Amino acid sequence: MIYGVSFDTPEENKAFAEKFSFNFPLLCDTSREVGMAYGACADPTAPNAQRIGVVIDPEGKVKEYVPKANASTYPQEVLGRL
């Protein structure tokens, strides 16, 4: 399953996903814990996260880490490889 993670609120994520016709859910990381843990930001007060790509296997192990992922193409690229 593909998910996007954002620092935005549920309402902001819903509007953003609808605007760009995302076919995957956006999860809210308003505490920035996930973003900090995976290196999407170095500062918990940063207004935005960097666009990274992470593939996690069913056992919870990171299988791929892309420090600068293109949000519009990365999900399809990953699905093509899996």
Phi, psi and omega in degrees: 000143178255135176228151168253148178236133184222154175282353185283167178284165177304320180295316179296318179296320179299312180297318180295314180296321178292318181300320183256010176054046178296140177253025176217153182285149172256124178266146182265127177239061184293339177275348180068014181296315181292315179301319178292317183297324183259007175079022178282344173204150181261346185232120182295350177263002180300139182290333182221157174269157171284153178275103178246165175235132180225129174253124181242129182280173182301337178273000178089012180267138178288123181256338180208140176224121179242112185289342178221083182269142174275112186299333182275340182243334186302315181303316180291324178298316180295313180300324178295330180274336185278000000 
